[in-house]
Amino acid sequence: MAGEDGRGPVVVGVDGSDASRMAVRWAARRAARQALELQVVYAYGLVARYFATEAPVPPSVIETLLNEAQTIVDTAADEAAAVAPGLTVSAQAVDEPPVPALTHRSRDAVLVVLGASGLGGFTGMLAGSTAVAVAAHAHSPVVVVRCGSGRTEPPSTGPVVVGMDCSSLSERAVGWAFEEAQQRGAPLVAVHAWADVEDESVLRRARLFFTNSPEEEDVRARFDAQLSAWQAKYPDVEVERVLVRDRPRRQLLDRSERAQLVVVGSRGRGGFTGLLLGSTSQALIHHAGCPVMVVRPPKGGED
């Protein structure tokens, strides 16, 4: 759960885009709440981008690119310091491709934070490939900072929402969600939506068949047991329990419009072993109305 790997840094990936600057501000506030170091990383991947062909790259071009890279991380570090005075900030511009660079640094990080889209991305577009790939491979939780339509900054009010399915990975997500809710002084909405089917007529029949059934009672008992253990650890967190026969992504996407953070496991109970990102976590990364935390399995382990 939060802090289980010690007091590592919060790592934020930047590229000079508006989305990455928003991620820097979010990450700075998050690091400041626990007095953690913020590491600003720009992985520009010069070798991969320009040395893959036989054509030589003029030294003046390389120098310009390196200067731009340093300017990007220095500007991001200054913005972080302005948002959270007193925060310890380090800035690194590294000649590595972004995904392996950030995945490697996630080994020692508390969190990795990314903007929803990279340089050149359109407002409202689906999440960029870097955000999706890092969320799929990182060792730490990854936060993709989204703010929803009609906003210029991510919401700072509203509940923390966590998606549950009573799996071991869901257990990790619930622990992180309680910690995030406590840090923010926010209520927690725990959602267990347990009918991931697309056909509306099938979904309606499932609701009728399973309402007040032994299966529903069994799901409710496991849901309550998982939450009760965490409530005992975080007694000051106000919890709303939502058990509903519906698609998880529909419930969580809808609630993301009124939340300040949504927390999910990287894949659900129904995911195949080795599956990196489930459909629900992908849908949230692409479409949520607030930042999304994707919690990965423990190092060296799977669900």
Secondary structure as GFF3:
##gff-version 3
##sequence-region A 1 303
A	DSSP	beta_strand	10	13	.	.	.	ID=ss1
A	DSSP	alpha_helix	18	33	.	.	.	ID=ss2
A	DSSP	beta_strand	38	43	.	.	.	ID=ss3
A	DSSP	alpha_helix	46	50	.	.	.	ID=ss4
A	DSSP	alpha_helix	59	83	.	.	.	ID=ss5
A	DSSP	beta_strand	89	94	.	.	.	ID=ss6
A	DSSP	alpha_helix	98	105	.	.	.	ID=ss7
A	DSSP	beta_strand	111	115	.	.	.	ID=ss8
A	DSSP	alpha_helix	129	137	.	.	.	ID=ss9
A	DSSP	beta_strand	142	145	.	.	.	ID=ss10
A	DSSP	beta_strand	160	163	.	.	.	ID=ss11
A	DSSP	alpha_helix	168	184	.	.	.	ID=ss12
A	DSSP	beta_strand	188	193	.	.	.	ID=ss13
A	DSSP	alpha_helix	200	210	.	.	.	ID=ss14
A	DSSP	alpha_helix	214	233	.	.	.	ID=ss15
A	DSSP	beta_strand	239	244	.	.	.	ID=ss16
A	DSSP	alpha_helix	248	256	.	.	.	ID=ss17
A	DSSP	beta_strand	261	265	.	.	.	ID=ss18
A	DSSP	alpha_helix	279	287	.	.	.	ID=ss19
A	DSSP	beta_strand	292	295	.	.	.	ID=ss20
###
